[in-house]
């Protein structure tokens, strides 16, 4: 099973983060499956790759360190594909989503750490 993680600290209010994060993920070809105040799960839309290669994104918002101006979120991107090659589908989607989070106009990126 392929699995990639990332940590992002962005300058946005916690109230605005969920809606804006949903927009970023939907622009990356994901459907929002489940969301609560501090958790979001999205699944890649089928049709481009085999079913076992479909990617799931889970984002956990760290409410303990959130302030009025900045929020930290932990992202896990995974699928059922074995990562036999460095450039596998899950890795490519991870790079795409990470780039979208880092370059979106919805917030200012403060810190990004790949896991």
C-alpha positions as CSV (number, residue, x, y, z in Angstrom):
1,X,0.0,0.0,0.0
2,X,1.4,3.4,-1.0
3,X,1.3,6.1,1.6
4,X,2.6,9.7,1.6
5,X,2.3,12.3,4.4
6,X,2.6,16.0,4.6
7,X,2.3,18.8,7.2
8,X,1.2,22.2,6.2
9,X,0.8,25.4,8.2
10,X,-1.2,28.0,6.5
11,X,-2.4,31.5,7.2
12,X,-6.2,31.2,7.3
13,X,-8.9,31.1,10.0
14,X,-10.0,27.7,11.1
15,X,-13.6,28.6,10.1
16,X,-12.6,29.2,6.5
17,X,-10.2,26.3,6.1
18,X,-12.7,23.5,5.6
19,X,-14.5,25.2,2.7
20,X,-11.3,26.3,1.0
21,X,-9.6,23.0,1.4
22,X,-12.7,21.3,-0.2
23,X,-12.3,23.6,-3.1
24,X,-8.6,22.8,-3.5
25,X,-9.3,19.0,-3.4
26,X,-12.2,19.2,-5.8
27,X,-9.9,21.1,-8.3
28,X,-7.5,18.1,-8.0
29,X,-10.2,15.6,-9.1
30,X,-11.4,14.5,-5.6
31,X,-14.9,14.0,-4.2
32,X,-15.4,14.9,-0.5
33,X,-16.5,11.7,1.2
34,X,-16.7,12.8,4.9
35,X,-15.9,15.9,6.9
36,X,-16.2,17.2,10.4
37,X,-14.8,20.3,12.0
38,X,-11.3,19.0,12.2
39,X,-11.2,16.0,9.8
40,X,-11.8,15.7,6.0
41,X,-11.7,12.6,3.8
42,X,-11.8,12.7,0.0
43,X,-11.6,10.1,-2.7
44,X,-10.2,10.4,-6.2
45,X,-12.9,10.4,-8.9
46,X,-13.0,7.0,-10.8
47,X,-12.4,6.8,-14.5
48,X,-8.7,7.7,-15.0
49,X,-7.0,4.7,-13.3
50,X,-7.8,1.2,-12.1
51,X,-9.8,0.9,-8.9
52,X,-6.9,-0.2,-6.7
53,X,-5.0,2.9,-7.8
54,X,-7.7,5.4,-6.7
55,X,-6.2,7.7,-4.0
56,X,-7.8,8.6,-0.7
57,X,-6.8,11.9,1.0
58,X,-7.3,12.3,4.8
59,X,-6.6,15.7,6.4
60,X,-6.6,16.3,10.1
61,X,-6.7,19.9,11.3
62,X,-4.7,20.4,14.5
63,X,-7.0,22.4,16.7
64,X,-4.6,22.4,19.6
65,X,-2.2,24.7,17.8
66,X,-4.7,26.7,15.7
67,X,-4.8,30.4,16.2
68,X,-7.0,33.1,14.7
69,X,-4.5,33.6,11.9
70,X,-3.0,30.2,11.2
71,X,-3.8,26.6,11.1
72,X,-1.7,23.4,10.9
73,X,-3.0,20.4,9.0
74,X,-1.7,16.9,8.6
75,X,-2.4,15.2,5.3
76,X,-2.2,11.5,4.5
77,X,-2.5,10.3,0.8
78,X,-2.8,6.6,0.2
79,X,-4.0,3.9,-2.1
80,X,-3.9,0.1,-2.4
81,X,-1.2,0.1,-5.1
82,X,2.2,-1.3,-4.2
83,X,4.8,1.4,-4.6
84,X,7.1,-0.7,-6.7
85,X,8.3,2.3,-8.6
86,X,9.3,5.7,-7.3
87,X,7.0,7.5,-9.7
88,X,3.7,5.6,-9.0
89,X,0.2,7.1,-9.3
90,X,-0.2,7.7,-5.5
91,X,3.1,9.7,-5.5
92,X,2.0,11.7,-8.5
93,X,-1.3,12.6,-6.9
94,X,0.6,13.5,-3.7
95,X,2.8,15.9,-5.6
96,X,-0.3,17.4,-7.4
97,X,-2.3,17.9,-4.1
98,X,0.8,19.3,-2.2
99,X,1.5,21.7,-5.0
100,X,-2.2,22.8,-5.1
101,X,-2.1,23.4,-1.3
102,X,1.1,25.3,-1.5
103,X,0.2,27.6,-4.4
104,X,-3.5,28.3,-3.9
105,X,-4.6,31.9,-3.5
106,X,-7.0,30.9,-0.6
107,X,-4.2,31.3,2.0
108,X,-0.6,32.0,2.5
109,X,1.7,29.1,3.1
110,X,3.8,29.4,6.3
111,X,5.4,26.0,6.4
112,X,5.4,22.7,4.5
113,X,7.0,19.4,5.5
114,X,6.9,16.2,3.5
115,X,6.9,13.0,5.4
